[in-house]
Amino acid sequence: MRILATGGAGYIGTHVVLDLLEAGHDVVVVDDFSTGERQALARAQEIAGQTCEIVASDIADGAVLREALQGVDAVIHFAAYKRVGESMERPEHYFRNNLGGMATLLSAMVDSGVDRIVYSSSAAVYGTQEVLPIPEAAAGRPDSPYGLTKLQGEQMLEWMADRRGWSATSLRYFNPVGAHASGHIGEPVANGANLFPRVLDAYADARKALTVFGTDYDTPDGTCLRDYIHVCDLSQGHLKALELTEPGHRAFNVGTGRPHSVREILDGFERHTGRRVPHTDGPRRAGDVPAAAADPSRFHQATGFEATRDLDEMVTSAWRWFTQNTNGYR
Ligand SMILES: NC(=O)c1ccc[n+]([C@@H]2O[C@H](COP(=O)([O-])OP(=O)(O)OC[C@H]3O[C@@H](n4cnc5c(N)ncnc54)[C@H](O)[C@@H]3O)[C@@H](O)[C@H]2O)c1
């Protein structure tokens, strides 16, 4: 198949582009490199031993998209801003890029006759939920502008499926972590405000010791529980999702269903490195939910997908990437 990957130079996109190339697909990436890295794509192509086309552009440019969509069978739409905290400070920035950019993409797809899309959604569409693990049927209650953009992106696809007969699959990622087994591609520390990059940052510079926000939650060790999924498992999930060709919109959780606490993650790094993660315990942070975990069964039933990599592999691969690339892709 010929696949257009918007945002294919980002953390998750690079891993998926690599897997697509290895599976024999033709790939064209449209990326404005606002957070993505040319070097990451270069390395993905080198590992795969195959090349992809790269179009350096904002997805807001419909003419460029129409050109890039020539001969394309399906789109995987990663391009978006993803920082929850930043979206609280600058919501309009997120509305413009995540919703405005996506609306332009959908129009260009209509103009080009492309009717299949896999969309990077997020567990952020759920906000705070009482029932764990979270089923897809749980009402969307995003508690950030970022989460709202992800939910509204899904709703746009629901209407495109309903009105234009598209085949659309929204993947609600939980917490993607880790790196490719080669250690050559991974998440640049500067890119993420998430726990794994913060742990690595603290190792790099003890002055950036991380704070464990809340140690008195009603969880086994008092720290927050999250559903971490290895980025290489998540990547394989995209290849499975591409096989779903029936008209209609479907949304799936992509997680493991086996949450880990912040303390377990720190212990995992300490076991692997033999060094303490520089950190201090702090008070709870406003807006954090005590626990989040996916019910991943629906995606498994629909595609046979199963995440196989465990916490040790998440930690080991993240550490390998970090120690081989102390300055990220620079
Ligand atoms: N990483 C996570 O924790 C996580 C969790 C849930 C969902 N997601 C979603 O997955 C997708 C990919 O996330 P990621 O972690 O790889 O992020 P990332 O920032 O590494 O990648 C995003 C990519 O999109 C590009 N981009 C952004 N706006 C663009 C625009 N207007 N035009 C063209 N390119 C643009 C960036 O340059 C970058 O290459 C995003 O949609 C994000 O919301 C990520």
The ligand as an SDF file (V2000), in Angstrom:
LIG
                    3D

 44 48  0  0  0  0  0  0  0  0999 V2000
    3.4650   10.5030   22.9480 N   0  0  0  0  0  0  0  0  0  0  0  0
    2.3660   10.3940   23.6920 C   0  0  0  0  0  0  0  0  0  0  0  0
    2.4400   10.2940   24.9140 O   0  0  0  0  0  0  0  0  0  0  0  0
    1.0030   10.3810   23.0160 C   0  0  0  0  0  0  0  0  0  0  0  0
   -0.0960    9.8640   23.7320 C   0  0  0  0  0  0  0  0  0  0  0  0
   -1.3490    9.8630   23.1290 C   0  0  0  0  0  0  0  0  0  0  0  0
   -1.4990   10.3770   21.8500 C   0  0  0  0  0  0  0  0  0  0  0  0
   -0.4290   10.8940   21.1960 N   0  0  0  0  0  0  0  0  0  0  0  0
   -0.6350   11.4580   19.8470 C   0  0  0  0  0  0  0  0  0  0  0  0
    0.2080   10.7770   18.9370 O   0  0  0  0  0  0  0  0  0  0  0  0
    0.6280   11.6540   17.8940 C   0  0  0  0  0  0  0  0  0  0  0  0
    2.1370   11.5890   17.7570 C   0  0  0  0  0  0  0  0  0  0  0  0
    2.7170   11.9140   19.0170 O   0  0  0  0  0  0  0  0  0  0  0  0
    4.2860   11.8970   19.2470 P   0  0  0  0  0  0  0  0  0  0  0  0
    4.5380   11.5090   20.6430 O   0  0  0  0  0  0  0  0  0  0  0  0
    4.9660   11.1680   18.1530 O   0  0  0  0  0  0  0  0  0  0  0  0
    4.5740   13.4550   19.1300 O   0  0  0  0  0  0  0  0  0  0  0  0
    5.7370   14.2400   18.3640 P   0  0  0  0  0  0  0  0  0  0  0  0
    5.6470   15.6530   18.7990 O   0  0  0  0  0  0  0  0  0  0  0  0
    7.0300   13.5370   18.5340 O   0  0  0  0  0  0  0  0  0  0  0  0
    5.2810   14.0800   16.8480 O   0  0  0  0  0  0  0  0  0  0  0  0
    4.3510   14.9240   16.2080 C   0  0  0  0  0  0  0  0  0  0  0  0
    4.8600   15.1520   14.8030 C   0  0  0  0  0  0  0  0  0  0  0  0
    3.9260   15.9830   14.0950 O   0  0  0  0  0  0  0  0  0  0  0  0
    4.6280   17.0570   13.4650 C   0  0  0  0  0  0  0  0  0  0  0  0
    3.6550   18.1590   13.3450 N   0  0  0  0  0  0  0  0  0  0  0  0
    3.0040   18.8160   14.3400 C   0  0  0  0  0  0  0  0  0  0  0  0
    2.1690   19.7440   13.8200 N   0  0  0  0  0  0  0  0  0  0  0  0
    2.3010   19.6660   12.4640 C   0  0  0  0  0  0  0  0  0  0  0  0
    1.7020   20.3540   11.3710 C   0  0  0  0  0  0  0  0  0  0  0  0
    0.8040   21.3340   11.5570 N   0  0  0  0  0  0  0  0  0  0  0  0
    2.0610   20.0100   10.1210 N   0  0  0  0  0  0  0  0  0  0  0  0
    2.9610   19.0090    9.8880 C   0  0  0  0  0  0  0  0  0  0  0  0
    3.5580   18.3220   10.8850 N   0  0  0  0  0  0  0  0  0  0  0  0
    3.2270   18.6490   12.1610 C   0  0  0  0  0  0  0  0  0  0  0  0
    5.8150   17.3330   14.3570 C   0  0  0  0  0  0  0  0  0  0  0  0
    6.8860   17.9880   13.7190 O   0  0  0  0  0  0  0  0  0  0  0  0
    6.1860   15.9110   14.7780 C   0  0  0  0  0  0  0  0  0  0  0  0
    7.0490   15.3090   13.8260 O   0  0  0  0  0  0  0  0  0  0  0  0
    0.0740   13.0310   18.2590 C   0  0  0  0  0  0  0  0  0  0  0  0
   -1.1200   13.2240   17.5310 O   0  0  0  0  0  0  0  0  0  0  0  0
   -0.2240   12.9110   19.7440 C   0  0  0  0  0  0  0  0  0  0  0  0
   -1.2750   13.7600   20.1250 O   0  0  0  0  0  0  0  0  0  0  0  0
    0.8190   10.8970   21.7390 C   0  0  0  0  0  0  0  0  0  0  0  0
  1  2  1  0
  2  3  2  0
  2  4  1  0
  4  5  1  0
  4 44  2  0
  5  6  2  0
  6  7  1  0
  7  8  2  0
  8  9  1  0
  8 44  1  0
  9 10  1  0
  9 42  1  0
 10 11  1  0
 11 12  1  0
 11 40  1  0
 12 13  1  0
 13 14  1  0
 14 15  2  0
 14 16  1  0
 14 17  1  0
 17 18  1  0
 18 19  2  0
 18 20  1  0
 18 21  1  0
 21 22  1  0
 22 23  1  0
 23 24  1  0
 23 38  1  0
 24 25  1  0
 25 26  1  0
 25 36  1  0
 26 27  1  0
 26 35  1  0
 27 28  2  0
 28 29  1  0
 29 30  1  0
 29 35  2  0
 30 31  1  0
 30 32  2  0
 32 33  1  0
 33 34  2  0
 34 35  1  0
 36 37  1  0
 36 38  1  0
 38 39  1  0
 40 41  1  0
 40 42  1  0
 42 43  1  0
M  CHG  2   8   1  16  -1
M  END
$$$$
